[in-house]
Amino acid sequence: MNINRVDNIIQYALLMAGEEDDFFDRQLGPIHLIKYVYLADLAYAEKHDGKTFTGAKWQFYKFGPWAQEVNQRIEPALLCIDTDKKTFPSNYGDKDEWVRWMPIDDTPVANLEKALPFIVTSALRRYVHKFGKATPELLAYVYSTKPMLSAAPLDFLNFSNAKPLKKHSLPEQLHNEPLTKKKMKNLKEKMRNLRLLSNEKLTAKRKKRLVKPPISPRYDDVYFEGMGWLDSLAGTKLPEGEKRVVFSDSIWKSPARRGDDFPD
């Protein structure tokens, strides 16, 4: 693992939180910082054939990706910049104290942006602004990423299946031919006509659409006999009370979990 890269990402993620308008959104805990390092690695891997930026060994642990070596770099990295560390009692008896870090000075941002690739800084800006310290939302997102969906608990994550976002490109001829003012004018006119035509078709379709009034069910003997017959198809009713459901370990590697059976 490249310690300098990990430290830079940790520092940059916290400094991005420091740019938020709400004072309370400027604080991040270790769980948030670890996930932002993971998302930075994921963004980098999408553009570099599965190779991560930090080289950390990410593992499927509990509710998301985890790397103990990254966790151990949080305090050393943040003590190198001007930050404020707060601790307060945990709500859970078996947990350590909660820790929150907040930046005081954003001077290092410029140097960090020179040290980090643009794909990393842009991803961190986007994710920190979107999730901040919203733990449930952040955990749900990282849990749904490709490396996590292809792993079982305690597996080390494979970033080779990280797919870059699809880009919508212009027609090939627009890349090869310089657009003159006349061509640009014609292109804009065609686009305007297409929008008008699309709006006209949509309006006509809406006018043709008939909304049928809802029909209230008739609760008579036939209805109740039919409902009883449908219930009987389900078999013997299970007795009420607590139940235990056991799933096979193979569920973690199932195509349904990865979404392989859905078109991209």
C-alpha positions in Angstrom: 0.0 0.0 0.0 1.2 3.5 -0.9 1.0 5.3 2.5 1.5 8.8 1.0 -1.5 8.3 -1.4 -3.7 7.0 1.3 -2.8 10.0 3.6 -3.4 12.5 0.8 -6.9 11.0 0.1 -7.8 11.0 3.8 -6.7 14.7 4.1 -8.5 15.7 0.8 -11.8 14.0 1.8 -11.9 15.8 5.1 -11.0 19.2 3.5 -13.8 18.7 1.0 -16.2 18.1 3.9 -14.9 21.4 5.3 -16.3 23.2 2.3 -19.9 22.3 3.1 -22.3 25.1 4.1 -23.7 23.4 7.2 -21.3 23.4 10.1 -22.2 19.9 11.2 -21.6 18.5 7.7 -17.9 19.5 8.0 -17.2 16.6 10.4 -16.2 13.1 9.3 -15.5 10.0 11.3 -13.2 7.1 10.6 -15.9 5.0 9.0 -16.7 7.8 6.5 -13.0 8.4 5.7 -12.3 4.7 5.1 -15.2 4.5 2.6 -14.1 7.6 0.8 -10.6 6.1 0.3 -12.4 3.0 -1.1 -14.5 5.1 -3.5 -11.4 6.9 -4.6 -9.7 3.6 -5.4 -12.8 2.4 -7.2 -13.0 5.5 -9.4 -9.3 5.1 -10.2 -9.7 1.4 -11.0 -12.5 2.1 -13.4 -10.1 4.0 -15.6 -7.0 1.8 -15.0 -8.1 -1.8 -15.8 -8.9 -2.6 -12.2 -5.7 -1.3 -10.7 -6.4 0.8 -7.5 -4.6 4.0 -6.7 -3.5 3.2 -3.2 -2.8 -0.5 -3.4 -4.7 -1.2 -0.2 -6.1 -4.7 0.4 -9.8 -4.1 0.6 -11.9 -6.8 2.2 -15.7 -7.4 2.5 -16.1 -6.9 6.3 -19.5 -6.5 8.0 -21.4 -3.8 6.2 -18.9 -2.6 3.6 -15.3 -2.5 2.3 -12.6 -2.4 4.9 -8.8 -2.1 5.0 -7.2 -2.1 8.5 -4.1 -0.5 7.0 -6.1 2.4 5.8 -7.9 2.7 9.2 -4.5 2.9 10.9 -3.5 5.9 8.7 -6.4 8.2 9.6 -5.0 9.8 12.7 -1.4 10.1 11.5 -2.7 11.7 8.2 -5.0 14.2 9.9 -2.4 15.2 12.5 -0.3 16.4 9.6 -2.8 19.1 8.8 -4.7 21.6 10.9 -7.7 19.7 12.2 -9.9 19.5 15.3 -10.6 16.0 16.8 -13.6 15.4 19.0 -14.6 12.3 20.9 -17.9 11.5 22.6 -19.5 8.4 24.2 -20.9 5.8 22.0 -24.6 4.9 22.1 -23.6 1.2 22.2 -22.0 -0.4 25.2 -19.7 -2.7 23.2 -18.4 0.1 21.0 -15.5 2.5 21.5 -16.0 6.3 21.7 -17.2 8.0 18.6 -14.5 10.1 16.9 -15.2 13.1 14.6 -12.6 15.1 12.7 -13.1 18.6 11.3 -10.6 20.7 9.3 -9.6 24.2 10.5 -7.4 25.4 7.6 -8.0 24.5 3.9 -4.5 25.7 2.8 -3.3 22.2 1.8 -6.1 21.8 -0.8 -4.0 23.2 -3.6 -1.0 21.0 -3.0 -3.2 17.9 -2.6 -4.9 18.6 -5.9 -1.5 18.6 -7.5 -0.5 15.3 -5.8 -3.8 13.4 -6.6 -5.1 12.5 -10.1 -8.1 14.4 -11.3 -10.2 11.2 -11.4 -9.6 10.8 -7.6 -10.2 14.5 -6.6 -13.4 14.8 -8.7 -14.8 11.5 -7.3 -14.0 12.7 -3.7 -15.6 16.0 -4.3 -18.7 14.4 -5.7 -19.1 11.7 -3.0 -18.3 13.8 0.0 -20.8 16.4 -1.1 -23.4 13.8 -1.8 -23.1 11.6 1.4 -21.0 13.7 3.9 -21.3 11.9 7.2 -24.7 10.2 6.4 -23.5 6.8 7.5 -26.5 4.6 6.4 -26.6 6.2 2.9 -22.8 5.9 2.4 -22.7 2.3 3.6 -25.7 1.4 1.3 -23.9 2.9 -1.7 -20.5 1.3 -1.2 -22.2 -2.1 -0.4 -23.9 -1.9 -3.9 -20.6 -1.3 -5.8 -19.3 -4.0 -8.2 -16.4 -5.3 -6.1 -18.7 -5.8 -3.1 -21.5 -7.5 -5.1 -18.9 -10.0 -6.4 -17.6 -11.0 -3.0 -18.7 -12.9 0.0 -18.0 -11.8 3.6 -14.3 -11.7 4.5 -13.3 -12.1 0.8 -10.7 -9.6 -0.5 -12.2 -7.4 -3.1 -11.5 -7.7 -6.8 -11.5 -4.4 -8.7 -11.0 -5.9 -12.1 -14.8 -6.0 -12.6 -15.2 -2.3 -11.9 -16.8 -0.9 -15.0 -16.5 2.7 -16.0 -19.6 4.7 -16.6 -20.9 4.6 -20.2 -20.3 7.7 -22.2 -22.7 9.1 -24.7 -20.6 10.3 -27.7 -21.6 12.4 -30.6 -21.9 10.8 -34.1 -18.6 9.9 -35.6 -18.9 12.5 -38.4 -19.1 15.3 -35.8 -15.7 14.3 -34.5 -14.1 14.2 -37.9 -15.6 17.3 -39.5 -15.1 20.8 -38.2 -18.4 22.5 -37.6 -18.8 25.7 -39.6 -21.3 28.4 -38.5 -23.7 27.2 -41.3 -23.5 23.6 -40.2 -23.9 24.5 -36.5 -27.0 26.6 -37.5 -28.5 23.6 -39.4 -27.7 21.2 -36.6 -29.5 23.5 -34.1 -32.5 23.8 -36.4 -32.8 20.0 -36.8 -32.6 19.6 -33.0 -35.3 22.2 -32.5 -37.5 20.4 -35.0 -37.0 17.1 -33.4 -38.0 18.5 -30.0 -41.1 20.0 -31.5 -42.0 16.7 -33.2 -41.4 14.8 -30.0 -43.6 17.2 -28.0 -46.4 16.9 -30.6 -46.3 13.1 -30.5 -46.3 13.1 -26.7 -49.3 15.5 -26.6 -51.3 13.4 -29.0 -50.5 10.2 -27.1 -51.7 11.8 -23.9 -55.0 12.9 -25.5 -55.7 9.4 -26.7 -55.0 7.8 -23.3 -58.3 7.0 -21.6 -58.4 6.7 -17.9 -60.9 4.1 -16.8 -62.8 4.8 -13.6 -61.9 2.5 -10.7 -64.3 -0.3 -10.2 -65.2 -1.0 -6.6 -65.1 -4.7 -5.6 -68.3 -6.4 -4.7 -67.9 -8.1 -1.4 -70.4 -10.9 -1.7 -70.3 -14.6 -1.1 -68.6 -15.3 -4.5 -65.8 -12.9 -3.5 -65.2 -14.4 -0.1 -65.3 -18.0 -1.5 -62.8 -17.0 -4.2 -60.5 -15.5 -1.6 -60.7 -18.6 0.6 -59.9 -20.8 -2.4 -56.8 -18.7 -3.2 -55.6 -18.9 0.4 -56.0 -22.6 0.3 -53.6 -22.9 -2.6 -50.8 -21.6 -0.3 -51.1 -24.8 1.8 -51.2 -25.1 5.5 -50.9 -21.8 7.3 -47.6 -21.4 9.2 -48.0 -21.0 13.0 -47.3 -17.5 14.3 -44.1 -16.8 16.2 -40.4 -16.3 15.6 -38.8 -18.2 12.7 -35.2 -18.8 11.6 -34.3 -18.7 8.0 -31.1 -20.2 6.8 -29.5 -19.3 3.4 -26.8 -21.1 1.6 -23.4 -19.5 1.4 -23.6 -19.7 -2.3 -26.0 -16.7 -2.3 -23.1 -14.3 -2.0 -21.7 -15.3 -5.4 -25.1 -15.7 -7.2 -25.6 -13.8 -10.5 -28.8 -12.2 -9.1 -26.8 -10.4 -6.4 -24.3 -9.1 -9.0 -27.0 -8.1 -11.4 -25.4 -10.3 -14.1 -28.8 -11.3 -15.4 -29.8 -7.7 -16.1 -28.7 -5.9 -19.3 -26.3 -3.0 -18.8 
